[in-house]
Amino acid sequence: SNNVPGTDFSLGSDTAVNAAMESCDRIKQSASGTKRRVFIVETMGGYCGYLATVTGIAVGADAAYVF
């Protein structure tokens, strides 16, 4: 959650999304030669699904599960 007044995003959220996107891009490259596989990427975030949701949208994931 964002607890910094005067900002829309918490500190480091953009960096975290970019790092997760780079990891997903690497996974996509290594997975391009395989067929019928499922790859699961777990993100940090505690009880907030913001990072998982935004990263899923950015990389074009088929699904993003937030528990």
Sequence and secondary structure as in RCSB ss.txt:
>XXXX:A:sequence
SNNVPGTDFSLGSDTAVNAAMESCDRIKQSASGTKRRVFIVETMGGYCGYLATVTGIAVGADAAYVF
>XXXX:A:secstr
   STT SS TTHHHHHHHHHHHHHHHHHHHTT SS         TT  HHHHHHHHHHT S     
